[in-house]
């Protein structure tokens, strides 16, 4: 059995953290960062190989420094909170700088909205030059039809309670037009998760799949991927420094290693 790393350019709207792992008998965890922003791990043997793409979104980014650190570690989506009531909210001037740094380092910027109406979302998106708008609260979700008509790229959030039961939904027609569905705990950004074993993946589908959020951290993300098989994962509190604001480089590195670990194979 040989383990070789192969550099390749991936042309995708959102570069996934690409993990090439053989179907059986492999323990390869070698990783490297490519210009495309992906993590590539490739193992080969007589048994063939297995590929799993997992998008990584790192949210609650509050500075250009943390944006660069997250993107360079392999994050595909860089999220910033544009809701003023959050402890991790950033002004639009900072959001614009984070957007620039994210793009310069191969990632795409995301603005998270909660109670904002359509006009506020559009103004903030234009000023901060974000790529995606994430609709996280009822106020912002109400703007979905108009945002779709304007061809905006959208991450639509569904919330699950502690037992893994969804608390809100989205119609099939609208779901098919958004880029991503994101399933989070009842209170996003709290660092609390929900019961994965009881959770049932929504029957509706988006353009690119669904992202799992809620209580993810380096210690449990591999299990989460193996259990629910999401198309991507979203982390915020799980990679924070003790102050709960800045991102911790060691925890970011550990999180990315766990995403790429062989334990996630299925």
FENZISUL-V973708 format. One record per residue. N is the residue number from 0. RES is the residue in three letters. OMEGA is omega in radians with two decimals (999 if undefined). NEAR is the number of other ideal C-beta (glycine too) atoms within 8 Angstrom. D_FIRST is the distance of its C-alpha to the first C-alpha in Angstrom with 2 decimals. Layout:
N/RES/OMEGA/NEAR/D_FIRST  N/RES/OMEGA/NEAR/D_FIRST
//
This chain:
0/UNK/3.11/9/0.00  1/UNK/3.11/6/3.76  2/UNK/-3.08/10/6.81  3/UNK/3.07/7/9.97  4/UNK/-3.08/9/13.50  5/UNK/3.11/7/15.70  6/UNK/3.09/6/19.46  7/UNK/3.10/6/21.52  8/UNK/-3.13/6/25.02  9/UNK/3.13/10/25.68  10/UNK/3.12/4/29.21  11/UNK/3.09/6/30.13  12/UNK/3.03/3/33.42  13/UNK/-3.09/10/31.66  14/UNK/3.12/11/28.25  15/UNK/2.98/12/25.93  16/UNK/-2.97/15/23.49  17/UNK/-3.11/12/20.45  18/UNK/3.10/14/17.31  19/UNK/-3.12/11/14.19  20/UNK/3.14/15/11.87  21/UNK/-3.05/14/9.71  22/UNK/-3.10/9/12.02  23/UNK/2.95/6/10.53  24/UNK/-3.11/6/8.71  25/UNK/3.03/12/8.22  26/UNK/-3.09/4/10.50  27/UNK/3.07/11/10.34  28/UNK/3.10/9/14.03  29/UNK/-3.10/7/14.50  30/UNK/2.97/11/17.56  31/UNK/-3.10/8/20.02  32/UNK/3.11/9/23.36  33/UNK/3.11/11/24.18  34/UNK/-3.12/5/27.68  35/UNK/-3.12/9/27.65  36/UNK/-3.09/12/27.61  37/UNK/2.92/13/24.29  38/UNK/-3.12/13/21.40  39/UNK/2.97/14/18.11  40/UNK/-3.13/14/14.70  41/UNK/3.03/12/11.85  42/UNK/-3.13/14/8.26  43/UNK/3.10/10/6.65  44/UNK/3.10/12/4.81  45/UNK/-3.13/4/7.30  46/UNK/-3.13/7/9.16  47/UNK/-3.12/8/10.25  48/UNK/-3.11/11/11.26  49/UNK/-3.12/9/14.34  50/UNK/3.06/8/16.91  51/UNK/3.11/9/19.70  52/UNK/3.11/9/22.53  53/UNK/3.08/14/24.65  54/UNK/3.11/15/27.77  55/UNK/3.03/15/29.06  56/UNK/3.04/16/32.81  57/UNK/-2.97/16/34.31  58/UNK/-3.12/14/37.98  59/UNK/3.11/13/41.10  60/UNK/-3.04/14/40.53  61/UNK/-3.11/10/43.81  62/UNK/3.08/9/43.41  63/UNK/3.12/10/42.01  64/UNK/-3.13/6/40.21  65/UNK/3.10/11/38.32  66/UNK/3.13/16/37.64  67/UNK/-3.13/11/36.03  68/UNK/-3.13/11/33.99  69/UNK/-3.12/15/32.74  70/UNK/3.14/15/32.00  71/UNK/3.10/8/30.18  72/UNK/3.11/11/27.98  73/UNK/3.12/13/26.94  74/UNK/3.13/12/29.78  75/UNK/-3.13/15/30.66  76/UNK/-3.14/16/34.12  77/UNK/-3.07/17/36.60  78/UNK/3.06/16/39.35  79/UNK/-3.07/18/42.78  80/UNK/3.12/12/45.61  81/UNK/3.07/13/48.80  82/UNK/-2.98/13/50.73  83/UNK/-3.10/4/53.25  84/UNK/3.11/5/53.31  85/UNK/3.11/9/49.75  86/UNK/3.14/5/49.24  87/UNK/-3.14/10/46.42  88/UNK/3.12/10/48.54  89/UNK/3.04/12/48.84  90/UNK/-3.07/6/51.72  91/UNK/3.11/10/51.24  92/UNK/3.08/6/51.41  93/UNK/3.12/12/48.41  94/UNK/3.12/17/46.62  95/UNK/3.12/11/47.16  96/UNK/3.09/9/45.66  97/UNK/3.11/17/42.62  98/UNK/-3.12/14/42.22  99/UNK/-3.11/10/42.37  100/UNK/3.11/12/39.85  101/UNK/-3.13/13/37.42  102/UNK/-3.14/10/37.62  103/UNK/-3.10/7/37.42  104/UNK/2.97/11/34.08  105/UNK/3.13/9/32.54  106/UNK/3.13/14/33.60  107/UNK/-3.08/11/36.45  108/UNK/-3.13/19/39.42  109/UNK/3.03/16/40.72  110/UNK/-3.10/16/44.20  111/UNK/-3.12/12/44.82  112/UNK/-3.11/16/48.26  113/UNK/-3.08/11/50.03  114/UNK/-3.05/8/53.78  115/UNK/3.06/12/54.20  116/UNK/-3.06/9/55.98  117/UNK/-3.10/8/55.12  118/UNK/-3.14/6/57.17  119/UNK/3.13/9/55.70  120/UNK/-3.11/15/52.12  121/UNK/3.13/9/52.83  122/UNK/-3.12/8/54.60  123/UNK/-3.13/15/51.87  124/UNK/3.14/12/49.11  125/UNK/-3.10/7/51.02  126/UNK/-3.06/9/51.96  127/UNK/3.08/15/48.54  128/UNK/3.12/9/46.69  129/UNK/-3.12/13/44.13  130/UNK/-3.10/7/41.83  131/UNK/2.93/14/41.73  132/UNK/3.13/15/44.44  133/UNK/-3.07/13/43.34  134/UNK/-2.93/14/46.06  135/UNK/-3.12/12/45.97  136/UNK/-3.09/10/49.50  137/UNK/3.14/7/52.11  138/UNK/-3.13/9/54.15  139/UNK/3.14/15/51.40  140/UNK/3.12/12/50.01  141/UNK/-3.13/7/53.50  142/UNK/-3.05/12/52.94  143/UNK/-3.09/13/50.02  144/UNK/-3.13/7/52.08  145/UNK/3.11/8/53.55  146/UNK/3.09/13/50.30  147/UNK/3.14/12/48.73  148/UNK/3.12/6/51.73  149/UNK/3.07/7/51.20  150/UNK/3.09/4/47.55  151/UNK/3.08/8/46.23  152/UNK/-2.90/7/42.58  153/UNK/2.91/15/42.61  154/UNK/-3.06/15/40.62  155/UNK/-3.01/15/42.60  156/UNK/2.97/13/42.43  157/UNK/-3.12/14/42.74  158/UNK/3.09/12/43.52  159/UNK/3.08/14/42.58  160/UNK/-3.07/9/44.56  161/UNK/-3.12/7/43.26  162/UNK/3.12/7/42.71  163/UNK/3.11/12/40.57  164/UNK/-3.14/7/43.46  165/UNK/-3.11/9/43.96  166/UNK/3.10/8/47.26  167/UNK/-3.12/8/47.62  168/UNK/3.10/7/46.43  169/UNK/-3.12/11/46.48  170/UNK/-3.09/7/47.54  171/UNK/-3.12/7/45.15  172/UNK/3.13/6/46.78  173/UNK/3.14/12/46.61  174/UNK/-3.10/14/43.09  175/UNK/-3.11/10/41.86  176/UNK/3.11/8/43.29  177/UNK/-3.12/15/41.83  178/UNK/-3.08/10/38.52  179/UNK/2.80/16/37.18  180/UNK/3.11/17/38.32  181/UNK/3.12/14/37.79  182/UNK/-3.08/16/38.23  183/UNK/3.04/12/39.57  184/UNK/-3.06/14/41.46  185/UNK/3.11/8/45.23  186/UNK/-3.10/6/45.76  187/UNK/3.11/10/43.23  188/UNK/-3.10/11/42.34  189/UNK/-3.07/7/43.38  190/UNK/3.14/8/39.97  191/UNK/-3.12/8/40.58  192/UNK/3.10/8/38.36  193/UNK/-3.06/14/39.04  194/UNK/-3.11/8/37.87  195/UNK/-3.05/10/34.56  196/UNK/3.13/6/34.62  197/UNK/-3.07/8/38.05  198/UNK/3.06/11/37.44  199/UNK/-3.11/5/37.30  200/UNK/3.14/6/35.96  201/UNK/-3.13/11/38.94  202/UNK/3.13/4/39.50  203/UNK/-3.08/11/40.54  204/UNK/3.07/8/38.07  205/UNK/-3.11/13/38.15  206/UNK/-2.99/7/36.95  207/UNK/3.11/9/33.64  208/UNK/-3.11/11/33.15  209/UNK/-3.14/13/33.85  210/UNK/3.09/16/33.24  211/UNK/3.07/14/33.32  212/UNK/3.07/15/35.48  213/UNK/3.05/12/37.41  214/UNK/3.13/11/36.48  215/UNK/3.13/14/32.92  216/UNK/-3.11/13/31.63  217/UNK/-3.04/11/28.44  218/UNK/-3.06/5/28.67  219/UNK/-3.03/10/28.80  220/UNK/3.11/15/27.46  221/UNK/3.09/11/23.99  222/UNK/3.14/8/25.89  223/UNK/3.14/13/28.27  224/UNK/3.14/14/25.66  225/UNK/-3.07/10/24.09  226/UNK/-3.00/8/27.63  227/UNK/3.12/9/29.36  228/UNK/3.11/6/26.76  229/UNK/3.06/13/28.97  230/UNK/3.11/10/28.42  231/UNK/3.13/16/29.06  232/UNK/-3.09/16/30.33  233/UNK/-3.09/15/33.45  234/UNK/3.07/15/34.08  235/UNK/-3.12/14/37.22  236/UNK/-3.06/12/38.51  237/UNK/3.11/13/35.07  238/UNK/-3.11/14/34.42  239/UNK/2.96/14/38.00  240/UNK/-3.11/9/39.42  241/UNK/-3.14/4/42.04  242/UNK/3.11/6/44.78  243/UNK/-3.11/7/43.23  244/UNK/-3.14/9/43.62  245/UNK/3.08/9/41.42  246/UNK/-3.10/13/37.67  247/UNK/-3.09/9/35.73  248/UNK/-3.14/8/32.98  249/UNK/-3.14/6/31.04  250/UNK/3.05/14/31.21  251/UNK/3.14/14/30.24  252/UNK/3.14/9/27.10  253/UNK/3.13/9/26.31  254/UNK/-3.13/16/27.04  255/UNK/3.08/15/24.69  256/UNK/3.14/11/21.83  257/UNK/3.09/11/22.67  258/UNK/-3.07/16/22.82  259/UNK/-3.06/12/19.26  260/UNK/3.13/9/17.95  261/UNK/-3.09/9/15.50  262/UNK/-3.09/7/18.60  263/UNK/-3.06/13/20.16  264/UNK/3.07/9/17.91  265/UNK/999/5/19.88
//
